[in-house]
């Protein structure tokens, strides 16, 4: 079996992230923008492109599992218990923070590559709060309060849907769910003539899906000197930001990992895209009100993302490709949180919250 050293995994992360940053920025694809379009304007095109990315990621990830190149139980998304309260609270906070910032962690990196200095401040605060929630002063609240409320799974199983259905007597569940899910998600895109005429959006969705598969494959063969049992991971933009901030300040050797590599790669890819399109320009906060809104959003996204177990990309695509039970809870919470944030920003209150969009 091939074994990839930690520095090789980090370089692979840079390459994968750069491909995503370049194509996603050129397509103007944004997870919050997609949710906002759907809630406020009834336009689901960008949301369906994320569905296309999920379909591609689902096919590739389940193929890796079927070929015994990836073990779902070796992922943080697939665990023996489902901390549903933490996921729901965290994802709702993340969605609210995303609305206040105007994008998610992934989108902030893309903005940063284009010269947006607001995103530099957002990512620093985001990373600090994420690490504090992961391993610092906020971790006891997460571990001793929110994660104490969970659903244990039967028979010592770990929480992917296919594994549970197989345990219950449906051995073909993994293949069936993959086939049906992928066909439906791809058909929703293919049947829309507007999307068929949007090559940049299609390429961005395809790239995101393939990048998730690449992440699972790379980390499945990587050798991590700091873990006795290396964790399989793919695209996610919450805990890697916190770990990157910690590594820069105190342990540079920790930078050699796939997840942190993707952060640099996305920023680099966005930078190259901005140069290619002649759209790179420096931007900063317009006033103190805008800065306060971004800082609050960064705090909510950092803490909420760790509680939820991932961001719109981590839970929305990477966890979905694993058929993790956390996926529907996290996606629903982020959608609700984003809608609440939009209500405050656009409508001034949550009155009549569900009457629009």
C-alpha positions in Angstrom: 0.0 0.0 0.0 1.2 3.5 -0.8 2.1 5.7 2.1 2.3 9.4 1.8 4.4 11.5 4.2 2.9 14.4 6.1 4.6 17.0 3.9 3.2 15.2 0.8 -0.3 15.4 2.2 0.2 19.1 2.9 1.3 19.7 -0.7 -1.7 17.7 -1.9 -3.9 19.9 0.2 -2.4 23.1 -1.4 -3.0 21.7 -4.9 -6.6 20.6 -4.1 -7.4 23.9 -2.4 -5.9 25.9 -5.2 -8.1 24.1 -7.8 -11.2 24.9 -5.6 -10.2 28.5 -5.0 -9.6 29.2 -8.6 -12.7 27.6 -10.1 -15.1 28.6 -7.3 -14.1 32.3 -7.4 -14.4 32.5 -11.1 -17.9 30.9 -10.9 -18.9 33.3 -8.1 -20.1 30.3 -6.2 -20.8 30.9 -2.5 -22.6 28.8 0.0 -24.2 31.7 1.8 -25.0 33.3 -1.5 -26.7 30.1 -2.6 -28.8 30.0 0.5 -29.7 33.7 0.2 -30.7 33.3 -3.4 -33.0 30.4 -2.4 -34.5 32.1 0.6 -35.0 35.6 -0.7 -35.4 35.1 -4.5 -36.5 31.6 -5.0 -33.4 31.0 -7.2 -31.9 27.6 -6.4 -29.3 27.4 -9.2 -26.2 27.9 -7.0 -27.7 25.6 -4.3 -28.2 22.9 -7.0 -24.5 23.3 -8.0 -23.6 22.3 -4.4 -25.9 19.4 -4.9 -23.9 18.4 -8.0 -20.7 18.6 -5.9 -22.3 16.4 -3.3 -23.3 13.9 -6.0 -19.8 13.7 -7.4 -18.3 13.4 -3.9 -20.8 10.7 -2.9 -20.0 8.6 -5.9 -16.2 8.9 -5.4 -16.2 8.5 -1.7 -18.4 5.4 -1.7 -16.2 4.0 -4.4 -13.2 4.4 -2.2 -15.1 2.7 0.6 -16.1 -0.2 -1.7 -12.5 -0.7 -2.7 -11.4 -0.7 0.9 -9.3 2.4 0.4 -11.3 4.3 3.0 -12.8 3.3 6.3 -15.8 5.5 7.3 -15.2 4.8 11.0 -11.8 6.5 10.6 -13.5 9.8 10.0 -14.6 12.3 12.6 -18.1 12.5 10.9 -18.8 8.8 11.6 -19.0 8.1 15.3 -20.7 5.7 17.7 -23.0 8.4 19.0 -24.7 11.4 17.5 -24.4 14.6 19.5 -27.5 16.1 18.1 -27.9 19.0 20.4 -24.3 20.2 19.8 -24.8 19.9 16.0 -28.1 21.7 15.9 -27.0 24.6 18.2 -23.6 24.9 16.5 -24.9 24.7 12.9 -27.6 27.4 13.7 -24.9 29.7 15.2 -22.7 29.0 12.2 -25.5 29.9 9.8 -26.2 33.1 11.7 -22.6 34.1 11.7 -22.3 33.3 8.0 -25.1 35.8 7.3 -23.4 38.5 9.4 -20.1 38.0 7.5 -21.7 37.5 4.2 -20.0 34.2 3.5 -18.6 31.1 5.2 -15.0 30.2 6.2 -14.3 28.9 2.7 -15.7 32.0 1.1 -13.7 34.2 3.5 -10.5 32.5 2.2 -11.6 33.2 -1.4 -12.2 36.8 -0.5 -8.8 37.1 1.2 -7.1 35.8 -2.0 -8.8 38.6 -3.9 -7.4 41.3 -1.6 -10.2 41.6 1.0 -8.5 42.5 4.3 -11.8 42.2 6.1 -11.5 38.5 5.6 -8.0 38.4 7.2 -9.5 39.8 10.4 -12.5 37.5 10.2 -10.3 34.4 9.7 -8.0 35.3 12.7 -11.0 35.7 15.0 -12.7 32.7 13.5 -9.6 30.5 14.0 -9.0 31.7 17.6 -12.6 31.0 18.7 -12.6 27.7 16.8 -9.5 26.5 18.6 -10.8 27.7 21.9 -13.9 25.7 21.4 -12.0 22.7 20.1 -9.2 22.5 22.8 -9.2 25.7 24.8 -11.2 27.6 27.3 -14.6 27.0 25.6 -14.0 23.2 25.2 -15.5 22.3 28.6 -18.9 23.8 27.5 -18.8 21.7 24.3 -17.7 18.5 26.0 -19.4 18.6 29.4 -22.7 20.3 28.3 -23.7 20.1 24.7 -22.0 16.8 23.7 -23.4 15.1 26.8 -26.8 15.1 25.0 -26.5 12.4 22.3 -28.1 9.4 20.6 -26.1 6.2 21.1 -26.2 3.9 18.0 -27.2 0.3 18.3 -24.7 -2.6 18.4 -21.7 -0.3 18.8 -22.1 0.9 15.2 -20.6 4.2 13.9 -23.0 6.7 12.4 -23.2 6.4 8.7 -26.6 5.7 7.2 -25.5 2.8 5.0 -23.8 1.0 7.9 -26.9 1.2 10.0 -29.2 -0.1 7.2 -26.7 -2.9 6.6 -26.9 -3.8 10.3 -30.7 -3.8 10.1 -30.6 -6.3 7.2 -30.2 -4.3 4.0 -26.7 -5.2 2.7 -27.1 -3.4 -0.6 -28.1 -0.1 1.1 -24.7 1.6 0.3 -24.9 1.0 -3.4 -28.6 1.9 -3.6 -28.4 5.1 -1.7 -25.3 6.2 -3.7 -27.0 5.5 -7.0 -30.4 7.0 -6.2 -28.9 10.0 -4.5 -26.4 10.8 -7.2 -28.9 10.3 -10.0 -31.4 12.7 -8.4 -28.9 15.4 -7.6 -27.3 15.3 -11.1 -30.7 15.2 -12.8 -31.8 18.4 -10.9 -28.8 20.2 -12.5 -29.0 18.5 -15.9 -32.6 19.3 -16.4 -32.1 23.0 -15.9 -31.2 24.7 -19.3 -29.8 27.7 -17.5 -27.3 25.6 -15.6 -26.4 23.7 -18.7 -25.4 27.0 -20.2 -23.2 27.9 -17.1 -19.9 26.1 -17.6 -18.1 28.0 -14.8 -20.7 26.9 -12.3 -20.7 23.3 -13.5 -16.9 23.2 -13.4 -16.9 24.7 -9.9 -19.3 22.0 -8.7 -17.4 19.2 -10.4 -14.1 20.5 -8.9 -15.5 20.7 -5.4 -16.9 17.2 -5.6 -13.6 15.7 -6.9 -11.7 17.7 -4.3 -13.6 16.0 -1.5 -12.8 12.6 -3.0 -9.2 13.5 -3.4 -9.1 14.6 0.3 -10.4 11.3 1.5 -8.0 9.4 -0.7 -4.9 11.5 0.2 -5.5 11.4 4.0 -6.4 7.7 3.8 -2.8 6.9 2.7 -1.0 9.7 4.5 1.4 9.0 7.4 0.9 11.5 10.3 3.8 11.4 12.8 1.6 13.1 15.4 -1.2 10.5 15.5 -1.0 6.8 16.2 -4.1 6.3 14.1 -4.3 9.0 11.4 -7.7 10.4 10.8 -9.2 10.5 7.3 -10.3 14.0 6.5 -11.4 16.0 3.5 -12.5 19.5 2.8 -13.6 21.4 5.8 -12.8 25.0 6.9 -13.3 25.2 10.6 -10.9 23.2 12.8 -8.0 23.5 10.2 -8.2 27.3 10.6 -7.9 27.0 14.4 -5.1 24.4 14.1 -3.3 26.6 11.5 -3.4 29.6 13.9 -2.1 27.5 16.8 0.7 26.1 14.5 1.8 29.5 13.4 2.0 30.8 16.9 3.6 27.8 18.7 4.1 24.6 16.7 5.1 25.2 13.0 5.6 21.4 12.4 1.8 21.0 12.8 1.4 22.9 9.6 2.3 19.8 7.6 -1.2 18.3 7.1 -3.8 18.2 4.4 -6.4 20.4 6.0 -4.1 23.3 6.7 -2.6 22.9 3.2 -6.1 23.4 1.7 -6.4 26.8 3.5 -3.2 28.1 1.7 -4.3 26.5 -1.5 -7.8 28.1 -1.6 -6.3 31.5 -0.9 -3.6 31.0 -3.6 -6.2 29.7 -6.1 -8.4 32.7 -5.5 -5.4 35.1 -5.8 -4.5 33.6 -9.2 -8.1 33.8 -10.3 -8.3 37.5 -9.3 -5.1 38.2 -11.2 -6.3 36.3 -14.2 -9.6 38.2 -14.3 -7.8 41.5 -13.4 -10.0 41.9 -10.4 -7.6 41.9 -7.5 -8.0 44.9 -5.3 -7.4 45.8 -1.7 -10.6 46.2 0.4 -11.1 47.1 4.1 -14.0 47.8 6.5 -16.1 50.8 5.5 -16.9 51.8 9.1 -17.0 50.5 12.7 -20.5 49.1 12.3 -19.4 46.8 9.5 -16.4 45.7 11.5 -18.5 44.9 14.5 -20.9 42.8 12.4 -18.0 40.9 10.8 -16.3 40.2 14.2 -19.6 38.9 15.7 -20.1 36.7 12.7 -16.6 35.4 12.9 -17.1 34.4 16.6 -20.4 32.7 15.8 -18.9 30.8 12.9 -15.8 29.7 14.8 -17.6 28.4 17.8 -20.6 27.2 15.9 -18.6 25.4 13.3 -16.7 23.3 15.9 -19.9 22.5 17.7 -21.5 21.5 14.4 -18.5 19.4 13.4 -17.9 21.3 10.2 -18.9 24.1 7.9 -21.1 24.3 4.8 -18.4 22.4 2.9 -17.3 20.1 5.7 -20.8 19.0 6.8 -22.5 19.9 3.6 -20.4 17.9 1.2 -17.6 16.0 3.0 -20.0 14.5 5.7 -22.7 14.0 3.1 -20.4 12.0 0.9 -19.8 9.7 4.0 -23.6 9.4 4.5 -23.0 10.7 8.0 -26.1 11.0 10.2 -24.9 14.5 11.2 -25.4 15.8 7.7 -29.1 16.5 7.6 -29.1 18.1 11.1 -26.1 20.3 10.3 -27.4 21.4 6.9 -30.9 22.2 8.3 -29.4 24.2 11.2 -27.2 26.2 8.9 -30.1 27.0 6.6 -32.2 28.1 9.6 -29.4 30.2 11.1 -28.7 31.9 7.7 -32.4 32.7 7.4 -32.5 34.3 10.8 -29.4 36.3 10.0 -31.0 37.5 6.7 -34.1 38.5 8.6 -32.1 40.8 10.9 -30.0 42.3 8.2 -32.7 42.8 5.6 -36.0 43.0 7.4 -34.8 44.4 10.7 -36.5 41.7 12.8 -37.6 38.0 12.8 -41.2 38.9 12.4 -42.7 37.2 9.4 -39.5 35.2 9.1 -40.9 32.4 6.9 -43.2 34.6 4.8 -40.5 35.4 2.2 -38.3 33.2 0.1 
